[in-house]
Amino acid sequence: MFNTILIANRGEIALRIVRACHELGVRSVAVYSDADAHAPHVREADLAVRVGPAPSRESYLVADRMLEAARRTGAEAIHPGYGFLSEREPFARAVRDAGLVFIGPPAEAIAAMGSKTAARRLAIGAGVPVVPGTTEPLRDVDDGTATAEQFGYPVLLKAAAGGGGKGMRVVRGPGEFAGALDAARREAKNAFGDDAVYIEQYIVGPRHVEIQVLGDTFGTILSLGERECSVQRRNQKMIEEAPSVAVSAELRRRMGETAVRAARAAGYVNAGTCEFLLDRDGAFYFLEMNTRLQVEHPVTELVTGIDIVQWQIRIAAGERLPFRQEDISPNGWAIECRITSEDPSNGFLPSTGRISFLRLPGGPGVRWDGGIEVGSDVGLHYDPMLAQLVVHASTRDAAIARMHRALLELTLEGVETSRDFHLRVMEDEEFRRGAIEIQWLERRLASLTSVLPPADAARAATIAAALLAEGERVRRVVPSGANGGAAGSTSAGDRVAWRRAARLDGLVEG
Ligand code: MV4
């Protein structure tokens, strides 16, 4: 095992890796920009090295600073976390060339999965199902419309160099083709410096289901099962769960085998994720492979009992995976909500400020993977993700109830957050039925983010003024409606409404 690991990241994922290091008895070295000098990940690590000013281009993205920090602290390995340098092939290579261990896949595997068309070719060669389409870039509009006729409209134009949805355009008929191709090319050129675009049949109403894989250096590659990631907005996942309501044990086995086959074809080692579209008929198509640890890894950890981050480190240190595929199956249900500093009632506008109050949820089955504390400044230099709130329970219904309860316990003041939005999703009838697909959230966004109805808002304002006049000294009493409201069994939704009404009536504090 390593003596010392450098963590080339910040925030909640840096802290997550620090925790894994401590449990493995490995010394941890944090890095920080000037904006993060007092951040929790810096304090919790055994050592910390400044890597530059606040902008990530001048700090967290500077490969040489990371190598220098590792050299100075005697670290033998570097964990990149997610984002930043995690999927940059040159960085993985530079770490190896410096005589250090990159805690992630080989640089060659990152490269093999980096180009979407190359990944598609690799998948096809390995017998992994992909969405019907081309692998070669389109030459021009005539080539494109001829190809589109073959697959039938609607088709989807995708950037060859891309990923994450940039440079994507749906084309519903030949009349739209030229304009869409132009737009896709322009976006691809801007985002990736490469305007190559190819074509796929457009899958309508699919779920986004991904498979976590873990491979060691001895050729064992295991599937740790699926995550359901359909609740997303503009390619940003908001809520993830494991397992998926749409995946039977049989489908899990087939998707798992497929993901392992794709990983093997790429020469994959360490933790990675194969993304699939799962259509309404249960057919699945490989989209791409994320060659890094992912934000949503905790839901898989909770249902499998396997600490993915610890195993990333152990695999990088040359240990052998001790699990057998047939011993891995999901136990219970896990749900993750990404708590972000965004204002859902204002188009998810990033919100900035200093955390002035923080009450964290706790109790049975609750996990908080956060990187903030009271006094933390939330600015615009980095991603708005503050924490992942993750719960585990025996069933999906119980997990939803637990998440709802945990979200109610969470109090975070100083910035706007996604908390209330998550509460509404947990209360939503369609979500509770599991009737979600990749367009679900965008379709339901208005109803999930609307502010109080005007009548309630006016009433709340009146009461707020009255409370102020009272010097905020309100006695804590049982609301008059309590008997009626509390009789019989109450759903979480009823209870919240009851509590809200009691607060609006000025009968209770909080
Ligand atoms: C698709 C698709 C429908 N049909 N490909 C979006 C991001 C990129 N990784 C692939 N994406 C999609 N590819 C075909 N042929 C729909 C999406 C898509 C999507 C996929 C996964 C998660 C969220 C998504 C949101 C919008 C579109």
Residues whose N, C-alpha, C, O or C-beta is under 5 A from the ligand:
A	BS01	MV4	V131 L156 G163 G164 G165 E200 Q201 Y202 I203 H208 I438
